Amino acid sequence: MLLHPDINPVALQLGPLAVHWYGLTYLAAFGLFMWLGNLRLRHQPFASMTGAQAWSRKDVEDILFLGVMGVILGGRLGYCLFYKPGYYAAHPLEVFAVWQGGMSFHGGLLGVVVAEMWFAWSRKRPLLQVADFVAPCVPTGLAMGRLGNFINGELWGRVASPDLPWGMVFRGAGDLPRHPSQIYQFLLEGLLLFVILWLYARKPRAPGQVAAVFVLGYGVFRFTAEFFREPDAHLGLLQLGMSMGQWLCVPMIVGGAALWLWARARQPLGA
């Protein structure tokens, strides 16, 4: 049985300025997106595009900026609508109190989709092309977010067997060992999904299939990780013994599979 290290959430103090570990993980996520996005510019079909359809570093920077806005706005609104709709309906002004915490990945994903739609429309590019470009660059950012959760000792897992070698006691979660579910998500939704997408995207795919694998893969991995993650205290387990996170993953799994099949039927490889 392990004890979660008591890590100071402030990584660096410069006078009145406090640099938090969580902020550094976000900064790392943005840096990784820029690096991977510039690598994607060398991959097909993007490397061979010319004229108005050619991709550039400026496009990567613009997508990152719009994506950050989508994550923040969508993540906050998603949390308010999915997890505490009654509370925020009664306290609407607190929707803007982002410093109180409360973000939803699924809401953030919807925000990113809206950002991609705006980018595609403004640059006159196919939406599926934009989504396929972005998808392999996202999981490393998710991994950094989960690393931040672990450093902060938040979003811990369910109670584990005392015999689990990596069972961990989290401060504020009682004295029983728990699954370090943040690490599970770091490995599944972050590193493993990145490897799968990066390799999958290196070969010719029908437009939309790379994005579909991201949506499907994240849905499956998050659904799996939720079996080990402590459900939100104010919600608990819902119908069929599933958490809110799992219920939100169901349409992702179905939608990702449907998009992949539709993309393959619409443009078979070699056609």
NUMI-145835 format. One line per field, with one value per residue: residue in three letters; z negated, y, x negated of N, C-alpha, C, O in turn. Coordinates in pm, whole numbers, always signed. Each point is the difference from the previous one (the first is absolute). Last residue first. Layout:
BEGIN
aa = (Ala|...)
n.zz = (Z|...)
n.yy = (Y|...)
n.xx = (X|...)
ca.zz = (Z|...)
ca.yy = (Y|...)
ca.xx = (X|...)
c.zz = (Z|...)
c.yy = (Y|...)
c.xx = (X|...)
o.zz = (Z|...)
o.yy = (Y|...)
o.xx = (X|...)
This chain:
BEGIN
aa = (Ala|Gly|Leu|Pro|Gln|Arg|Ala|Arg|Ala|Trp|Leu|Trp|Leu|Ala|Ala|Gly|Gly|Val|Ile|Met|Pro|Val|Cys|Leu|Trp|Gln|Gly|Met|Ser|Met|Gly|Leu|Gln|Leu|Leu|Gly|Leu|His|Ala|Asp|Pro|Glu|Arg|Phe|Phe|Glu|Ala|Thr|Phe|Arg|Phe|Val|Gly|Tyr|Gly|Leu|Val|Phe|Val|Ala|Ala|Val|Gln|Gly|Pro|Ala|Arg|Pro|Lys|Arg|Ala|Tyr|Leu|Trp|Leu|Ile|Val|Phe|Leu|Leu|Leu|Gly|Glu|Leu|Leu|Phe|Gln|Tyr|Ile|Gln|Ser|Pro|His|Arg|Pro|Leu|Asp|Gly|Ala|Gly|Arg|Phe|Val|Met|Gly|Trp|Pro|Leu|Asp|Pro|Ser|Ala|Val|Arg|Gly|Trp|Leu|Glu|Gly|Asn|Ile|Phe|Asn|Gly|Leu|Arg|Gly|Met|Ala|Leu|Gly|Thr|Pro|Val|Cys|Pro|Ala|Val|Phe|Asp|Ala|Val|Gln|Leu|Leu|Pro|Arg|Lys|Arg|Ser|Trp|Ala|Phe|Trp|Met|Glu|Ala|Val|Val|Val|Gly|Leu|Leu|Gly|Gly|His|Phe|Ser|Met|Gly|Gly|Gln|Trp|Val|Ala|Phe|Val|Glu|Leu|Pro|His|Ala|Ala|Tyr|Tyr|Gly|Pro|Lys|Tyr|Phe|Leu|Cys|Tyr|Gly|Leu|Arg|Gly|Gly|Leu|Ile|Val|Gly|Met|Val|Gly|Leu|Phe|Leu|Ile|Asp|Glu|Val|Asp|Lys|Arg|Ser|Trp|Ala|Gln|Ala|Gly|Thr|Met|Ser|Ala|Phe|Pro|Gln|His|Arg|Leu|Arg|Leu|Asn|Gly|Leu|Trp|Met|Phe|Leu|Gly|Phe|Ala|Ala|Leu|Tyr|Thr|Leu|Gly|Tyr|Trp|His|Val|Ala|Leu|Pro|Gly|Leu|Gln|Leu|Ala|Val|Pro|Asn|Ile|Asp|Pro|His|Leu|Leu|Met)
n.zz = (+5372|-441|-612|-146|-224|-105|-451|-500|-437|-415|-495|-486|-391|-446|-527|-434|-367|-492|-506|-350|-383|-562|-481|-475|-480|-429|-449|-495|-365|-216|-68|+184|-86|-354|-347|-177|-240|-260|-59|+477|+119|+154|+221|+223|+470|+480|+482|+535|+411|+356|+512|+505|+342|+377|+550|+456|+303|+399|+544|+448|+346|+488|+515|+434|+631|+154|+149|-24|-298|-342|-495|-439|-463|-465|-424|-479|-479|-437|-454|-505|-452|-359|-320|-377|-486|-440|-390|-499|-481|-403|-450|-544|-508|-511|-586|-502|-409|+143|+220|-88|+98|+82|+171|+316|+264|+332|-82|-84|-255|-315|+330|+97|+218|+267|+206|+194|+13|-292|-234|+344|+433|+440|+469|+483|+458|+446|+482|+467|+452|+473|+483|+442|+457|+556|+594|+450|+295|+465|+577|+214|+51|+464|+468|+69|+192|+544|+239|+100|-469|-434|-222|-392|-570|-390|-262|-473|-548|-291|-304|-549|-472|-238|-405|-571|-367|-277|-496|-542|-582|-399|-467|-178|+345|+444|+55|+344|-89|-395|+42|-60|-434|-29|+395|-113|-300|+261|+316|-46|+289|+592|+174|-117|+259|+514|+122|+6|+435|+490|+74|+88|+480|+491|+124|+224|+562|+387|+116|+355|+569|+298|+153|+472|+525|+210|+288|+564|+554|+422|+397|+426|+412|+122|-226|-104|-583|-305|-83|-313|-151|-244|-399|-576|-442|-350|-473|-528|-403|-347|-488|-523|-392|-392|-522|-478|-386|-450|-516|-428|-412|-509|-481|-295|-277|-137|-241|-238|-64|+280|-97|+225|-29|-213|-121|-457|-285|-255|+184|-145|-43|-30|-35)
n.yy = (+341|-255|+26|+310|+259|+18|-379|+60|+339|-147|-271|+259|+250|-256|-94|+381|+96|-293|+108|+433|+24|-182|+285|+264|-311|-94|+353|+20|-475|-461|-435|-7|+534|+289|+268|+399|+444|+410|-117|-120|-361|-309|-457|-360|-150|+352|-89|-175|+352|+303|-172|+14|+462|+205|-147|+198|+473|+45|-158|+306|+360|-156|-40|+399|+31|-355|-193|-274|+117|+78|+13|-414|+44|+323|-138|-322|+187|+289|-212|-170|+355|+232|-216|-440|+88|+342|-164|-273|+273|+216|-301|-278|-283|-211|-112|+239|+220|+572|+345|+507|-117|-533|-477|-521|-498|-325|-595|-367|-317|+203|+113|+358|+442|+468|+456|+491|+497|+411|+215|+254|-221|-264|+242|+142|-336|-41|+328|-127|-326|+186|+185|-335|-159|+261|-52|-344|+231|+392|-21|-126|+369|+338|-157|+0|+448|+286|+495|+480|+375|+165|-462|-367|+100|-91|-496|-202|+99|-314|-470|-9|-36|-495|-289|+93|-259|-485|-38|+256|+228|+400|+253|+388|+475|+204|+374|+223|-240|+239|+336|-230|-250|-262|-418|-376|-512|-490|-376|-400|-445|+145|+570|+325|-97|+203|+516|+121|-106|+314|+454|-50|-190|+291|+348|-178|-75|+390|+100|-319|+41|+339|-130|-294|+223|+228|-270|-207|-196|+36|-14|+434|-133|-497|-497|-455|-153|-272|-575|-347|+289|+235|+373|-168|+175|+440|-47|-143|+374|+303|-182|+1|+430|+84|-249|+187|+369|-150|-146|+373|+193|-257|+83|+538|+489|+595|+520|+426|-15|-250|-639|-531|-457|-83|-258|-384|-498|-499|-604|-524|-558|-595|-574)
n.xx = (+1052|-334|+177|+437|+429|+533|+28|-303|+172|+377|-129|-182|+342|+269|-225|+3|+442|+118|-240|+141|+438|-36|-191|+250|+150|-383|-106|+305|+11|+193|+224|+580|+308|-140|-347|-303|+66|-338|-593|-373|-386|-420|-273|-208|+347|-75|-354|+191|+188|-334|-204|+295|+62|-390|-59|+303|-113|-415|+29|+209|-304|-258|+262|+140|-170|-403|-473|-539|-453|-261|+369|+13|-357|+95|+380|-95|-254|+244|+277|-234|-118|+403|+382|-158|-285|+174|+391|-100|-143|+353|+228|-168|+301|-45|+122|+10|+108|+349|+166|-320|-617|-177|-330|+45|-286|-139|-76|+498|+276|+479|+536|+377|+327|-10|-103|-145|-140|-300|-387|-439|-345|+271|+234|-286|-80|+361|-21|-320|+163|+273|-250|-157|+353|+98|-135|+243|+491|+48|+137|+521|+453|+95|+284|+572|+336|-41|-15|-118|-22|+385|+304|-213|-40|+408|+115|-262|+160|+388|-124|-174|+335|+181|-291|+36|+365|-116|-315|+98|-43|-37|-233|-200|-139|+359|+513|+392|+540|+372|+500|+561|+380|+486|-115|-430|+63|+163|-324|-479|-260|-19|-69|-482|-514|-158|-233|-568|-359|-60|-359|-566|-252|-93|-451|-496|-104|-194|-561|-318|-44|-361|-549|-154|-78|-487|-430|+102|+165|+411|+278|+8|-438|-124|-255|-116|-104|+444|+223|-300|-449|-309|+254|+35|-351|+119|+340|-202|-187|+345|+244|-235|+15|+419|+26|-268|+212|+324|-196|-131|+367|+82|-318|-41|-164|+107|-245|-15|-613|-204|-66|+258|+132|+602|+379|-232|+50|-146|+165|+161|-47|+157|-144)
ca.zz = (+93|+133|+39|-27|+84|+86|+106|+85|+78|+103|+103|+68|+87|+114|+86|+62|+105|+112|+57|+67|+133|+88|+96|+101|+84|+89|+101|+101|-42|+75|-76|+39|+52|+56|+119|-23|+98|+2|-127|-63|+63|-94|-48|-109|-95|-96|-116|-77|-56|-113|-109|-55|-65|-128|-93|-44|-76|-124|-91|-53|-106|-109|-74|-117|-82|+53|-60|+63|+125|+92|+90|+90|+96|+78|+99|+97|+84|+88|+107|+90|+75|+41|+83|+101|+86|+64|+110|+98|+76|+84|+130|+53|+132|+117|+128|+79|-27|-98|+49|+20|-110|+36|-92|-55|-69|+24|-30|+124|+60|-74|-90|+61|-99|-98|+40|-32|+91|+22|-86|-94|-84|-96|-97|-91|-86|-102|-92|-89|-94|-101|-85|-90|-119|-122|-82|-59|-91|-143|-30|+17|-113|-119|+19|-32|-144|-46|+4|+115|+93|+28|+76|+133|+75|+32|+101|+128|+43|+48|+127|+103|+26|+82|+133|+69|+39|+110|+125|+55|+145|+68|+52|-99|-103|+38|-108|+38|+119|-39|+5|+135|-22|-112|+42|+80|-80|-94|+70|-100|-136|-18|+57|-57|-142|-8|+25|-111|-121|+7|+2|-118|-120|+1|-30|-141|-81|+2|-69|-143|-52|-6|-108|-126|-19|-45|-144|-45|-145|-68|-89|-111|+22|+51|+35|+146|+57|-23|+127|+104|+31|+89|+126|+88|+60|+103|+113|+79|+54|+104|+114|+71|+71|+115|+97|+70|+88|+113|+83|+79|+110|+95|+82|-45|+119|-29|+111|-8|-67|+36|-56|-8|+44|+55|+130|-7|+89|-34|-46|+101|-46|+15|+0)
ca.yy = (+36|-53|+15|-118|+4|+119|-23|-109|+50|+92|-80|-80|+88|+36|-118|-25|+98|-26|-130|+11|+59|-87|-69|+97|+31|-113|-6|+100|+137|+72|+2|-115|-119|+25|-81|-143|-79|+49|-23|+130|+85|+30|+138|+11|-110|+41|+61|-102|-88|+72|+7|-134|-50|+69|-44|-136|+4|+75|-87|-101|+63|+27|-122|-20|+119|+78|-30|+65|-67|+5|+115|-16|-106|+46|+101|-58|-95|+73|+57|-108|-59|+83|+109|-44|-105|+49|+85|-87|-64|+104|+2|+129|-6|+23|+14|-123|-78|-108|-107|+52|+89|+143|+77|+123|+68|+145|+56|+63|-76|+27|-109|-117|-80|-70|-118|-129|-97|+17|-96|+70|+86|-85|-52|+109|+12|-104|+37|+104|-65|-67|+105|+36|-86|+31|+95|-65|-114|+33|+62|-102|-92|+70|+17|-128|-20|-101|-134|-72|-30|+122|+96|-56|+3|+140|+41|-58|+75|+130|-26|-14|+132|+69|-60|+56|+135|-17|-32|-129|-6|-62|-135|-94|-20|-113|-9|+72|-66|-82|+82|+15|+97|+86|+66|+117|+101|+63|+90|+75|-46|-144|-66|+57|-38|-142|-14|+59|-79|-123|+32|+76|-83|-100|+68|+38|-119|-25|+109|-10|-111|+45|+98|-74|-76|+95|+13|+69|+20|-35|-112|+43|+109|+124|+100|+17|+45|+143|+73|+4|-126|-79|+73|-41|-129|+29|+62|-107|-86|+74|+15|-127|-17|+91|-50|-113|+58|+59|-113|-49|+93|-22|-116|-130|-85|-143|-87|-23|+111|+115|+124|+106|-48|+112|+34|+137|+95|+129|+101|+103|+125|+121|+119)
ca.xx = (+105|-27|-141|-83|-121|+5|+96|-48|-114|+52|+67|-102|-77|+85|+11|-131|-24|+93|-33|-129|+17|+79|-87|-41|+117|+26|-104|+33|-25|-103|-124|-82|+67|+131|+24|-12|+75|+138|+69|+24|+102|+108|+1|-97|+25|+103|-64|-71|+104|+57|-98|-25|+121|+15|-103|+29|+125|-19|-77|+91|+80|-94|-29|+84|+24|+111|+130|+117|+37|-113|+8|+114|-31|-115|+38|+93|-75|-91|+81|+40|-110|-111|+52|+97|-54|-122|+47|+63|-108|-59|+69|-46|-63|+86|-70|-1|-121|+7|+87|+135|+41|+2|+82|-55|+109|-6|-133|-43|-109|-125|-37|-63|-73|+83|+75|-60|+64|+144|+69|+88|-84|-73|+94|+32|-117|+12|+108|-53|-92|+83|+53|-109|-16|+75|-76|-118|+22|-11|-130|-103|+9|-48|-144|-62|-4|+96|-56|+58|-110|-76|+81|+25|-125|-28|+98|-43|-118|+49|+69|-104|-55|+100|-6|-116|+38|+96|-69|+40|-15|+112|-20|+54|-101|-85|-98|-121|-52|-114|-121|-57|-107|+39|+124|-35|-68|+93|+92|+76|-24|-1|+118|+123|+8|+32|+143|+75|-21|+78|+142|+38|-14|+105|+126|-7|+25|+144|+68|-28|+81|+139|+14|-14|+123|+102|-16|-121|-3|-124|+22|+85|+94|-57|+100|+9|-127|-20|-2|+103|+68|-86|-11|+111|-37|-100|+68|+61|-105|-71|+89|+4|-127|+1|+98|-61|-100|+72|+44|-113|-25|+108|-32|+52|+12|-9|+42|+145|+66|-81|+52|-100|-130|-76|+57|+50|-67|+60|-97|-16|+59|-80|+85)
c.zz = (+78|+101|+136|+45|-33|+93|+101|+115|+94|+88|+113|+113|+77|+99|+125|+94|+70|+115|+122|+69|+73|+136|+98|+105|+109|+91|+98|+112|+111|-50|+69|-73|+47|+49|+44|+130|-32|+100|+7|-122|-73|+68|-91|-60|-122|-98|-106|-128|-89|-67|-122|-120|-68|-75|-135|-106|-57|-86|-131|-98|-65|-117|-115|-81|-115|-90|+69|-64|+59|+132|+101|+103|+103|+106|+88|+111|+108|+94|+96|+117|+99|+89|+53|+95|+114|+102|+75|+121|+104|+87|+91|+141|+38|+128|+115|+131|+82|-9|-97|+48|+31|-119|+36|-93|-79|-58|+17|-24|+129|+61|-72|-104|+66|-96|-111|+36|-21|+99|+8|-95|-106|-93|-107|-107|-101|-93|-111|-102|-99|-105|-109|-93|-92|-119|-136|-93|-57|-87|-151|-31|+8|-120|-121|+18|-37|-150|-46|+20|+124|+99|+40|+87|+143|+85|+43|+112|+134|+51|+60|+136|+108|+34|+94|+141|+75|+47|+116|+129|+45|+151|+67|+45|-109|-105|+22|-106|+39|+115|-37|+6|+133|-29|-109|+61|+82|-77|-94|+64|-107|-146|-32|+48|-61|-144|-9|+19|-118|-125|+0|-4|-123|-124|-7|-42|-148|-87|-8|-77|-150|-56|-16|-118|-133|-24|-58|-152|-41|-149|-79|-103|-124|+13|+39|+42|+149|+67|-13|-64|+115|+44|+103|+134|+96|+63|+112|+122|+90|+67|+114|+123|+80|+81|+125|+106|+80|+100|+120|+87|+88|+120|+107|+95|-48|+129|-37|+107|-12|-58|+32|-51|-20|+35|+67|+138|-14|+79|-21|-50|+107|-57|+0)
c.yy = (+126|+37|-66|+24|-119|+5|+115|-25|-108|+50|+86|-83|-78|+89|+32|-119|-20|+96|-29|-131|+20|+63|-87|-63|+99|+27|-114|+0|+97|+143|+71|-1|-104|-131|+19|-76|-148|-76|+40|-19|+133|+90|+23|+141|+11|-111|+39|+58|-105|-85|+72|+8|-134|-53|+68|-45|-138|-4|+73|-92|-101|+65|+22|-122|-28|+121|+84|-48|+66|-70|+4|+112|-15|-103|+41|+100|-59|-94|+81|+54|-107|-73|+89|+112|-36|-102|+62|+83|-95|-58|+111|+18|+139|-21|+12|+23|-126|-75|-116|-105|+62|+82|+147|+69|+119|+73|+151|+71|+64|-71|+36|-107|-128|-80|-59|-115|-139|-105|+10|-95|+69|+84|-84|-44|+112|+0|-102|+43|+101|-67|-56|+114|+36|-90|+23|+90|-62|-126|+13|+55|-109|-94|+68|+6|-130|-25|-99|-137|-76|-23|+122|+97|-50|+11|+144|+39|-50|+84|+131|-27|-2|+141|+66|-54|+69|+136|-5|-26|-141|+11|-53|-145|-95|-28|-119|-9|+63|-84|-81|+79|+26|+108|+95|+67|+125|+113|+74|+95|+73|-43|-149|-75|+50|-47|-147|-19|+53|-83|-126|+25|+74|-87|-100|+70|+29|-121|-25|+108|-15|-108|+44|+95|-75|-71|+95|+2|+62|+33|-39|-111|+36|+107|+131|+104|+30|+53|+147|-12|+20|-130|-76|+71|-48|-127|+33|+56|-108|-88|+73|+8|-129|-14|+88|-55|-110|+60|+49|-119|-46|+93|-22|-112|-140|-78|-146|-95|-28|+124|+113|+127|+103|-49|+118|+37|+137|+108|+135|+106|+105|+120|+124)
c.xx = (-36|+104|-23|-143|-88|-120|+4|+94|-53|-113|+52|+62|-104|-75|+82|+5|-133|-29|+87|-37|-132|+24|+80|-90|-36|+119|+22|-104|+43|-12|-114|-134|-102|+62|+145|+14|+0|+86|+147|+89|+14|+104|+119|-2|-91|+37|+101|-59|-65|+108|+55|-94|-22|+121|+11|-100|+32|+126|-28|-71|+93|+74|-96|-36|+98|+22|+106|+131|+123|+29|-113|+5|+112|-38|-117|+32|+90|-74|-87|+82|+44|-99|-111|+40|+96|-52|-119|+43|+57|-112|-52|+56|-50|-79|+100|-75|-10|-131|+10|+97|+136|+47|-14|+100|-56|+122|-7|-134|-51|-120|-130|-26|-47|-89|+85|+94|-59|+50|+150|+73|+84|-86|-71|+98|+20|-120|+16|+106|-56|-87|+89|+42|-114|-35|+64|-80|-126|-5|-19|-139|-107|+0|-62|-151|-70|-16|+107|-65|+48|-113|-80|+78|+22|-127|-25|+95|-51|-117|+52|+63|-106|-47|+100|-13|-113|+52|+99|-76|+37|-12|+125|-20|+48|-107|-93|-110|-134|-54|-124|-129|-71|-104|+49|+123|-26|-65|+95|+100|+80|+0|+7|+124|+130|+12|+43|+150|+81|-12|+87|+150|+51|-2|+115|+128|-3|+35|+150|+74|-21|+92|+145|+19|-3|+133|+104|-5|-133|+8|-125|+21|+78|+108|-67|+103|+10|-127|-38|+137|+98|+66|-85|-5|+108|-55|-96|+73|+58|-106|-71|+91|-4|-129|+2|+94|-70|-97|+80|+39|-114|-15|+107|-41|+40|+24|-24|+52|+148|+67|-97|+66|-109|-140|-70|+56|+65|-73|+67|-96|-25|+76|-89)
o.zz = (+84|+119|+26|+100|-77|+115|+119|+113|+114|+122|+117|+111|+119|+121|+110|+111|+122|+116|+105|+114|+124|+102|+110|+111|+112|+119|+120|+117|+113|-46|-32|+44|+53|-52|-82|+108|+12|+6|-59|+7|-117|+53|+28|-98|-105|-107|-119|-107|-109|-123|-113|-104|-113|-120|-104|-103|-117|-119|-106|-103|-121|-116|-104|-116|+23|-121|+53|-15|-73|+96|+95|+116|+119|+114|+121|+118|+117|+121|+121|+115|+117|+122|+99|+120|+114|+111|+122|+115|+111|+116|+122|+99|-12|+2|-1|+56|-16|+60|+38|+10|+109|-64|+0|+30|-63|+34|-73|-82|+56|-26|+60|-120|+69|+25|-112|+39|+96|+70|-101|-95|-115|-121|-118|-117|-116|-119|-116|-116|-119|-119|-114|-115|-121|-111|-84|-75|-121|-98|-51|-51|-103|-76|-48|-72|-96|-51|-81|+111|+86|+73|+114|+118|+95|+98|+119|+112|+86|+103|+120|+101|+83|+111|+116|+92|+99|+120|+107|+90|-72|+60|-11|-76|-81|-7|-76|+23|+50|-12|+39|+86|+14|-61|+28|+36|-46|-18|+20|-27|-101|-37|-26|-77|-73|-33|-50|-92|-77|-46|-77|-100|-81|-56|-88|-106|-76|-67|-107|-103|-75|-79|-112|-97|-72|-95|-111|-67|+62|-40|-86|-115|-111|-14|-62|+120|+51|+46|+100|-103|+26|+86|+120|+100|+104|+117|+117|+107|+112|+122|+115|+104|+114|+123|+112|+109|+119|+121|+109|+111|+122|+114|+113|+120|-69|+65|-29|-3|-54|+67|-44|+48|-29|-89|+121|+99|+9|-53|+82|-111|+44|-13|-80)
o.yy = (+45|-28|-110|+68|+14|+42|-20|-23|+28|+7|-37|-4|+25|-19|-43|+6|+16|-42|-42|+0|+1|-65|-30|+52|-9|-32|+17|+14|-42|+60|-24|-68|+33|-106|+8|+53|-68|+20|-67|-66|+12|+105|-46|+24|-57|+28|+3|-59|-29|-3|-42|-61|-20|-24|-65|-55|-12|-31|-62|-38|+4|-40|-63|-11|-50|-10|+107|-120|+65|+15|+78|-25|-18|+36|+15|-34|-7|+25|-2|-40|+3|+14|+71|-8|-22|+36|+15|-40|-10|+37|-9|-9|+98|+4|-61|+109|-76|+39|-110|+27|+53|-34|+56|+8|-12|+116|+67|+91|-45|+38|+57|+24|-68|-21|+51|+21|-71|-63|-12|+45|+12|-24|+9|+38|-13|-30|+37|+25|-29|+1|+46|+7|-19|+51|+71|-48|-21|-3|-28|-71|-37|-5|-41|-68|-3|-12|+35|-38|-36|+92|+45|+18|+62|+74|+32|+26|+79|+67|+24|+51|+90|+49|+29|+73|+69|+20|+54|+84|-98|+97|+58|-93|-48|-112|-97|+49|-68|-62|+37|-27|-35|+102|+105|+118|+111|+106|+118|+120|-61|-100|-53|-21|-73|-77|-31|-41|-76|-59|-11|-28|-56|-33|+10|-28|-53|-2|+13|-28|-25|+28|+13|-33|-4|+34|-19|-39|-27|+103|-88|+27|+0|-28|+41|+24|+84|+113|+72|-65|+111|-71|+23|-53|-58|+1|-17|-61|-20|+0|-42|-57|-1|+2|-51|-37|+16|-15|-56|-14|+15|-40|-39|+21|-66|+14|-39|-41|-104|+66|-2|+41|-34|-37|+18|-7|+13|+67|+44|+52|+21|-3|+11)
o.xx = (+77|-16|+49|-23|-95|+13|+25|-45|-36|+15|-9|-54|-21|+12|-35|-55|-8|-7|-50|-46|-2|-26|-48|-13|+52|-3|-23|+35|+26|+97|-117|-93|-106|-34|+91|-25|+101|+121|+84|+104|-36|-36|+111|-71|+29|+54|-33|+14|+49|+8|-24|+26|+44|-6|-10|+39|+36|-7|+0|+56|+21|-19|+14|+41|+110|-18|-28|+23|+76|-76|+7|+34|-26|-31|+15|-7|-38|-6|+24|-22|-40|+3|+17|-25|-43|-40|+6|-21|-53|-16|+12|-72|+75|-123|+106|+4|-96|-100|+42|+119|+22|+100|-109|+119|-105|+25|-74|-6|-100|-115|-90|+9|+76|-118|+3|+114|-31|-78|+69|+64|-41|-2|+32|-14|-39|+13|+19|-32|-10|+32|-3|-45|+11|-10|-57|-85|-5|-75|-109|-86|-57|-97|-106|-74|-77|-112|+85|-39|-80|-37|+8|-30|-46|-4|+8|-43|-38|+12|-13|-48|-7|+23|-31|-38|+23|+23|-28|+0|-24|+45|+108|+28|-80|-51|+2|-110|-89|-105|-112|-84|-117|+33|+59|-5|+26|+60|+28|-2|+35|+62|+108|+94|+67|+89|+108|+70|+57|+98|+95|+66|+74|+105|+86|+55|+81|+103|+60|+62|+95|+90|+50|+68|+99|+72|+49|+95|-103|+55|+7|+32|-54|+119|-98|+18|-75|-3|-1|+15|+48|-52|+13|+49|-30|-38|+32|-2|-46|-13|+9|-30|-48|+4|+5|-44|-25|+17|-9|-50|+4|+25|-31|-18|-77|+104|-113|+116|+38|+79|-115|+105|-115|-78|+12|-73|+122|-89|+81|+18|-113|+122|-93)
